[in-house]
Amino acid sequence: MQNEKYGSYVLWGHAILQQEEILQAERYAASATVTRDTKFVEASGTLGAFDSQREAELVGLAWARAWVDSHG
């Protein structure tokens, strides 16, 4: 999980390990959470599946920035 301060918000990018079969390559589902003053503001649904944890977290952060830009 990565976080960043963005204006008056704190954004969280999440990567959730998705492995349906033991022989299948690891994939990570991306999602995001937006908080303000330590309170929950908004969360995304699943934003897609990605090959790396970092990529999934970055997609989550990008979604959260876009949400703040359109609602903040």
DSSP file (Angstrom, degrees, kcal/mol; ACC not computed):
  #  RESIDUE AA STRUCTURE BP1 BP2  ACC     N-H-->O    O-->H-N    N-H-->O    O-->H-N    TCO  KAPPA ALPHA  PHI   PSI    X-CA   Y-CA   Z-CA
    1    1 A M              0   0    0      0, 0.0     2,-0.4     0, 0.0    13,-0.2   0.000 360.0 360.0 360.0 132.6    0.0    0.0    0.0
    2    2 A Q  E     -A   13   0A   0     11,-2.1    11,-3.1    55,-0.1     2,-0.3  -0.902 360.0-169.9-116.9 148.8    1.3    3.4   -0.9
    3    3 A N  E     -A   12   0A   0     -2,-0.4     2,-0.3     9,-0.2     9,-0.2  -0.947   5.4-178.4-134.1 160.8    0.0    6.8    0.3
    4    4 A E  E     -A   11   0A   0      7,-1.9     7,-3.1    -2,-0.3     2,-0.4  -0.986  30.1-116.2-153.3 149.0    0.6   10.4   -0.6
    5    5 A K  E     -A   10   0A   0     -2,-0.3     2,-0.4     5,-0.2     5,-0.2  -0.730  31.8-179.7 -84.0 134.1   -0.6   13.8    0.5
    6    6 A Y  E >   -A    9   0A   0      3,-2.8     3,-1.9    -2,-0.4     2,-0.3  -0.870  59.8 -53.9-140.3 100.8   -2.6   15.5   -2.2
    7    7 A G  T 3  S-     0   0    0     -2,-0.4    -1,-0.0     1,-0.3    61,-0.0  -0.514 121.1 -21.5  63.4-128.0   -3.9   19.0   -1.2
    8    8 A S  T 3  S+     0   0    0     -2,-0.3    29,-0.5    -3,-0.1    -1,-0.3   0.266 126.7  85.1 -94.4  11.9   -5.8   18.5    2.0
    9    9 A Y  E <   -A    6   0A   0     -3,-1.9    -3,-2.8    27,-0.1     2,-0.5  -0.721  66.7-141.8-110.5 158.7   -6.4   14.8    1.3
   10   10 A V  E     -AB   5  35A   0     25,-2.6    25,-2.6    -2,-0.3     2,-0.4  -0.996  23.1-156.2-117.1 127.2   -4.4   11.6    1.9
   11   11 A L  E     -AB   4  34A   0     -7,-3.1    -7,-1.9    -2,-0.5     2,-0.4  -0.808   4.4-159.9-106.8 143.0   -4.6    9.1   -0.9
   12   12 A W  E     -AB   3  33A   0     21,-2.6    21,-2.0    -2,-0.4     2,-0.5  -0.986   3.2-161.2-125.9 125.9   -4.0    5.4   -0.6
   13   13 A G  E     -AB   2  32A   0    -11,-3.1   -11,-2.1    -2,-0.4     2,-0.3  -0.933  17.2-161.2-104.8 125.7   -3.2    3.0   -3.5
   14   14 A H  E     - B   0  31A   0     17,-3.0    17,-1.5    -2,-0.5     2,-0.4  -0.810  14.1-164.8-111.1 146.6   -3.9   -0.6   -2.7
   15   15 A A  E     - B   0  30A   0     -2,-0.3     2,-0.6    15,-0.2    15,-0.2  -0.987   8.8-167.3-127.8 120.9   -2.7   -3.8   -4.3
   16   16 A I  E     - B   0  29A   0     13,-2.6    13,-3.0    -2,-0.4     2,-0.1  -0.938  26.3-119.2-113.1 120.8   -4.5   -7.0   -3.5
   17   17 A L  E     - B   0  28A   0     -2,-0.6     2,-0.5    11,-0.2    11,-0.2  -0.355  28.5-168.7 -60.9 127.9   -2.9  -10.3   -4.5
   18   18 A Q  E     + B   0  27A   0      9,-3.7     9,-1.4    -2,-0.1     2,-0.4  -0.966  18.9 156.3-120.5 111.8   -5.1  -12.2   -6.9
   19   19 A Q        +     0   0    0     -2,-0.5     7,-0.1     7,-0.2     3,-0.1  -0.850  10.6 173.8-139.7 101.3   -4.0  -15.8   -7.5
   20   20 A E  S    S+     0   0    0     -2,-0.4     2,-0.4     1,-0.2    -1,-0.1   0.850  72.6  28.1 -78.7 -35.1   -6.7  -18.1   -8.7
   21   21 A E  S >  S-     0   0    0      4,-0.1     3,-1.3     1,-0.1    -1,-0.2  -0.959  77.0-125.7-129.2 147.6   -4.5  -21.2   -9.3
   22   22 A I  T 3  S+     0   0    0     -2,-0.4    -1,-0.1     1,-0.3     4,-0.1   0.807 111.4  46.9 -62.6 -30.7   -1.3  -22.1   -7.7
   23   23 A L  T 3  S+     0   0    0      2,-0.1    -1,-0.3    -3,-0.0     2,-0.2   0.508  92.7 100.3 -89.7  -4.3    0.6  -22.4  -11.1
   24   24 A Q  S <  S-     0   0    0     -3,-1.3     3,-0.1     1,-0.1     2,-0.0  -0.557  83.5-102.1 -82.1 145.0   -0.8  -19.1  -12.3
   25   25 A A        -     0   0    0     -2,-0.2    -4,-0.1     1,-0.1     2,-0.1  -0.313  45.0 -96.5 -62.9 147.3    1.4  -16.0  -12.2
   26   26 A E        -     0   0    0     -7,-0.1     2,-0.3    25,-0.1    -7,-0.2  -0.422  44.6-176.7 -65.8 138.8    0.7  -13.6   -9.4
   27   27 A R  E     -B   18   0A   0     -9,-1.4    -9,-3.7    -2,-0.1     2,-0.4  -0.939  14.4-141.7-132.0 155.9   -1.5  -10.6  -10.3
   28   28 A Y  E     -BC  17  50A   0     22,-3.0    22,-2.8    -2,-0.3     2,-0.4  -0.978   6.6-141.0-125.5 128.8   -2.6   -7.7   -8.2
   29   29 A A  E     -BC  16  49A   0    -13,-3.0   -13,-2.6    -2,-0.4     2,-0.3  -0.707  23.2-139.4 -83.8 136.9   -6.0   -6.0   -8.1
   30   30 A A  E     +B   15   0A   0     18,-2.4    17,-3.2    -2,-0.4    18,-0.5  -0.747  31.1 154.1 -98.4 144.2   -5.8   -2.2   -7.8
   31   31 A S  E     -B   14   0A   0    -17,-1.5   -17,-3.0    -2,-0.3     2,-0.3  -0.948  22.0-145.2-154.6 174.2   -8.0   -0.1   -5.6
   32   32 A A  E     -B   13   0A   0     13,-0.3    12,-2.4    -2,-0.3     2,-0.4  -0.978   5.6-159.7-146.2 155.1   -7.9    3.3   -3.9
   33   33 A T  E     -BD  12  43A   0    -21,-2.0   -21,-2.6    -2,-0.3     2,-0.5  -0.997   8.6-155.0-134.5 140.4   -9.1    5.1   -0.8
   34   34 A V  E     +BD  11  42A   0      8,-3.2     7,-2.8    -2,-0.4     8,-1.6  -0.966  17.9 178.0-114.8 128.9   -9.4    8.9   -0.2
   35   35 A T  E     -BD  10  40A   0    -25,-2.6   -25,-2.6    -2,-0.5     2,-0.3  -0.902  12.8-167.5-127.0 158.7   -9.2   10.3    3.4
   36   36 A R  E >  S- D   0  39A   0      3,-2.4     3,-1.7    -2,-0.3   -27,-0.1  -0.963  78.3  -4.6-146.6 128.0   -9.3   13.8    4.8
   37   37 A D  T 3  S-     0   0    0    -29,-0.5     3,-0.1    -2,-0.3    -1,-0.1   0.906 130.1 -58.9  53.5  44.0   -8.4   14.6    8.4
   38   38 A T  T 3  S+     0   0    0      1,-0.2     2,-0.4   -28,-0.0    -1,-0.3   0.578 114.4 119.0  61.6  14.8   -8.1   10.9    9.1
   39   39 A K  E <  S-D   36   0A   0     -3,-1.7    -3,-2.4     1,-0.0    -1,-0.2  -0.881  71.8-106.4-111.0 142.7  -11.7   10.3    8.0
   40   40 A F  E     +D   35   0A   0     -2,-0.4    -5,-0.2    -5,-0.2     3,-0.1  -0.394  41.1 165.3 -61.5 134.9  -12.8    8.1    5.1
   41   41 A V  E     -     0   0A   0     -7,-2.8     2,-0.3     1,-0.4    -6,-0.2   0.695  58.9 -17.2-116.5 -51.0  -14.1   10.1    2.1
   42   42 A E  E     -D   34   0A   0     -8,-1.6    -8,-3.2     2,-0.0    -1,-0.4  -0.991  49.1-160.1-157.7 154.7  -14.3    7.8   -0.9
   43   43 A A  E     -D   33   0A   0     -2,-0.3   -10,-0.2   -10,-0.2     2,-0.1  -0.992  16.6-133.4-138.8 147.8  -13.1    4.4   -2.1
   44   44 A S        -     0   0    0    -12,-2.4     2,-0.1    -2,-0.3     3,-0.1  -0.422  18.9-123.9 -85.8 168.7  -12.9    2.9   -5.6
   45   45 A G        -     0   0    0      1,-0.2   -13,-0.3    -2,-0.1     2,-0.3  -0.149  65.2 -46.3 -85.6-163.2  -14.0   -0.4   -6.6
   46   46 A T        -     0   0    0      1,-0.1   -15,-0.2   -15,-0.1    -1,-0.2  -0.569  52.9-164.3 -69.9 130.3  -11.5   -2.8   -8.3
   47   47 A L        -     0   0    0    -17,-3.2     2,-0.2     1,-0.4   -16,-0.1   0.380  52.8 -72.2-100.3   1.9   -9.7   -0.8  -10.9
   48   48 A G        -     0   0    0    -18,-0.5   -18,-2.4     2,-0.0    -1,-0.4  -0.658  51.4 -76.8 130.5 173.8   -8.2   -3.8  -12.8
   49   49 A A  E     -C   29   0A   0    -20,-0.2     2,-0.3    -2,-0.2   -20,-0.2  -0.906  43.8-172.3-113.2 140.0   -5.6   -6.5  -12.4
   50   50 A F  E     -C   28   0A   0    -22,-2.8   -22,-3.0    -2,-0.4     6,-0.0  -0.885  32.8-122.6-134.0 159.0   -1.9   -5.8  -12.9
   51   51 A D  S    S+     0   0    0     -2,-0.3     2,-0.3   -24,-0.2     3,-0.1   0.709  93.1  40.9 -75.8 -21.4    1.4   -7.8  -13.1
   52   52 A S  S  > S-     0   0    0    -24,-0.1     4,-2.0     1,-0.1     5,-0.2  -0.943  72.0-130.6-132.1 152.4    3.1   -6.0  -10.2
   53   53 A Q  H  > S+     0   0    0     -2,-0.3     4,-2.4     1,-0.2     5,-0.2   0.910 110.5  52.9 -61.1 -43.4    2.2   -4.7   -6.8
   54   54 A R  H  > S+     0   0    0      1,-0.2     4,-2.6     2,-0.2     5,-0.2   0.918 107.2  50.7 -60.9 -45.4    3.7   -1.3   -7.6
   55   55 A E  H  > S+     0   0    0      1,-0.2     4,-2.1     2,-0.2    -1,-0.2   0.914 110.8  49.3 -60.6 -43.0    1.8   -0.9  -10.8
   56   56 A A  H  X S+     0   0    0     -4,-2.0     4,-2.1     1,-0.2   -42,-0.2   0.919 111.5  49.1 -62.6 -43.5   -1.5   -1.7   -9.0
   57   57 A E  H  X S+     0   0    0     -4,-2.4     4,-2.4     1,-0.2    -2,-0.2   0.901 110.5  50.8 -63.2 -40.9   -0.7    0.8   -6.2
   58   58 A L  H  X S+     0   0    0     -4,-2.6     4,-2.3     2,-0.2    -1,-0.2   0.875 108.4  51.6 -65.7 -37.2    0.2    3.6   -8.7
   59   59 A V  H  X S+     0   0    0     -4,-2.1     4,-2.3     2,-0.2    -1,-0.2   0.908 109.6  51.0 -64.4 -41.0   -3.1    3.0  -10.6
   60   60 A G  H  X S+     0   0    0     -4,-2.1     4,-2.3     1,-0.2    -2,-0.2   0.924 110.5  48.0 -60.8 -45.1   -5.0    3.4   -7.3
   61   61 A L  H  X S+     0   0    0     -4,-2.4     4,-2.5     1,-0.2    -2,-0.2   0.892 110.0  52.6 -63.5 -39.3   -3.2    6.6   -6.5
   62   62 A A  H  X S+     0   0    0     -4,-2.3     4,-2.2     2,-0.2    -1,-0.2   0.909 109.7  48.9 -63.3 -41.6   -3.9    8.0  -10.0
   63   63 A W  H  X S+     0   0    0     -4,-2.3     4,-2.4     1,-0.2    -2,-0.2   0.926 111.0  50.3 -61.6 -44.1   -7.6    7.2   -9.5
   64   64 A A  H  X S+     0   0    0     -4,-2.3     4,-2.4     2,-0.2    -2,-0.2   0.895 109.7  49.9 -64.1 -41.2   -7.6    8.9   -6.2
   65   65 A R  H  X S+     0   0    0     -4,-2.5     4,-2.7     1,-0.2    -1,-0.2   0.924 111.4  49.4 -61.5 -43.7   -5.9   12.1   -7.6
   66   66 A A  H  X S+     0   0    0     -4,-2.2     4,-1.7     1,-0.2    -2,-0.2   0.887 109.6  52.1 -63.2 -38.5   -8.5   12.2  -10.4
   67   67 A W  H  X S+     0   0    0     -4,-2.4     4,-1.4     2,-0.2     5,-0.3   0.941 111.2  46.2 -63.1 -46.3  -11.3   11.8   -7.9
   68   68 A V  H  X S+     0   0    0     -4,-2.4     4,-3.7     1,-0.2     3,-0.4   0.921 110.3  54.2 -61.5 -43.9  -10.0   14.7   -5.8
   69   69 A D  H  < S+     0   0    0     -4,-2.7    -1,-0.2     1,-0.2    -2,-0.2   0.837 115.1  39.7 -60.6 -32.4   -9.5   16.8   -8.9
   70   70 A S  H  < S+     0   0    0     -4,-1.7    -1,-0.2    -3,-0.2    -2,-0.2   0.614 131.3  24.9 -93.7 -11.9  -13.2   16.3   -9.9
   71   71 A H  H  <        0   0    0     -4,-1.4    -2,-0.2    -3,-0.4    -3,-0.2   0.569 360.0 360.0-123.1 -17.2  -14.7   16.5   -6.4
   72   72 A G     <        0   0    0     -4,-3.7    -3,-0.1    -5,-0.3    -4,-0.1   0.480 360.0 360.0 -80.4 360.0  -12.3   18.6   -4.3
